[in-house]
Amino acid sequence: MKPVLVRKPTAEEEALLKAQPTWEHEPEKWRDTYDEREETCLVIEGKAYVETLDGEKYYFGVGDLVTFQPGLECWWCVEEKIKKHYIFNLGYMKQE
């Protein structure tokens, strides 16, 4: 199972995510570890990538639906100020 899933959302997914809280961050690079929850987000501004500790990179930008596996350890790199809607535990990783 890949630690990050990047794809385009369905209309239903987009509507669901647009009703969720937002998070935004200026360009920066930092190390992050996800907790036991799966996070799914819809990027509405900017672009970024996460790099796993073994060097695999996952790029995403405006319009992408991104799901992060629980326990993921990675480097976040925001290339252009990013803003995203987010929700926890939708179960996308189990469907992959």
Secondary structure as a PSIPRED ss2 file (coil, helix, strand):
# PSIPRED VFORMAT (PSIPRED V4.0)

   1 M C   1.000  0.000  0.000
   2 K C   1.000  0.000  0.000
   3 P C   1.000  0.000  0.000
   4 V E   0.000  0.000  1.000
   5 L E   0.000  0.000  1.000
   6 V E   0.000  0.000  1.000
   7 R E   0.000  0.000  1.000
   8 K C   1.000  0.000  0.000
   9 P C   1.000  0.000  0.000
  10 T C   1.000  0.000  0.000
  11 A H   0.000  1.000  0.000
  12 E H   0.000  1.000  0.000
  13 E H   0.000  1.000  0.000
  14 E H   0.000  1.000  0.000
  15 A H   0.000  1.000  0.000
  16 L H   0.000  1.000  0.000
  17 L H   0.000  1.000  0.000
  18 K H   0.000  1.000  0.000
  19 A C   1.000  0.000  0.000
  20 Q C   1.000  0.000  0.000
  21 P C   1.000  0.000  0.000
  22 T E   0.000  0.000  1.000
  23 W E   0.000  0.000  1.000
  24 E E   0.000  0.000  1.000
  25 H E   0.000  0.000  1.000
  26 E C   1.000  0.000  0.000
  27 P C   1.000  0.000  0.000
  28 E E   0.000  0.000  1.000
  29 K E   0.000  0.000  1.000
  30 W E   0.000  0.000  1.000
  31 R E   0.000  0.000  1.000
  32 D E   0.000  0.000  1.000
  33 T E   0.000  0.000  1.000
  34 Y C   1.000  0.000  0.000
  35 D C   1.000  0.000  0.000
  36 E C   1.000  0.000  0.000
  37 R C   1.000  0.000  0.000
  38 E C   1.000  0.000  0.000
  39 E E   0.000  0.000  1.000
  40 T E   0.000  0.000  1.000
  41 C E   0.000  0.000  1.000
  42 L E   0.000  0.000  1.000
  43 V E   0.000  0.000  1.000
  44 I E   0.000  0.000  1.000
  45 E E   0.000  0.000  1.000
  46 G E   0.000  0.000  1.000
  47 K E   0.000  0.000  1.000
  48 A E   0.000  0.000  1.000
  49 Y E   0.000  0.000  1.000
  50 V E   0.000  0.000  1.000
  51 E E   0.000  0.000  1.000
  52 T E   0.000  0.000  1.000
  53 L C   1.000  0.000  0.000
  54 D C   1.000  0.000  0.000
  55 G C   1.000  0.000  0.000
  56 E C   1.000  0.000  0.000
  57 K E   0.000  0.000  1.000
  58 Y E   0.000  0.000  1.000
  59 Y E   0.000  0.000  1.000
  60 F E   0.000  0.000  1.000
  61 G E   0.000  0.000  1.000
  62 V C   1.000  0.000  0.000
  63 G C   1.000  0.000  0.000
  64 D C   1.000  0.000  0.000
  65 L E   0.000  0.000  1.000
  66 V E   0.000  0.000  1.000
  67 T E   0.000  0.000  1.000
  68 F E   0.000  0.000  1.000
  69 Q C   1.000  0.000  0.000
  70 P C   1.000  0.000  0.000
  71 G C   1.000  0.000  0.000
  72 L C   1.000  0.000  0.000
  73 E E   0.000  0.000  1.000
  74 C E   0.000  0.000  1.000
  75 W E   0.000  0.000  1.000
  76 W E   0.000  0.000  1.000
  77 C E   0.000  0.000  1.000
  78 V E   0.000  0.000  1.000
  79 E E   0.000  0.000  1.000
  80 E E   0.000  0.000  1.000
  81 K E   0.000  0.000  1.000
  82 I E   0.000  0.000  1.000
  83 K E   0.000  0.000  1.000
  84 K E   0.000  0.000  1.000
  85 H E   0.000  0.000  1.000
  86 Y E   0.000  0.000  1.000
  87 I E   0.000  0.000  1.000
  88 F E   0.000  0.000  1.000
  89 N C   1.000  0.000  0.000
  90 L C   1.000  0.000  0.000
  91 G C   1.000  0.000  0.000
  92 Y H   0.000  1.000  0.000
  93 M H   0.000  1.000  0.000
  94 K H   0.000  1.000  0.000
  95 Q H   0.000  1.000  0.000
  96 E C   1.000  0.000  0.000
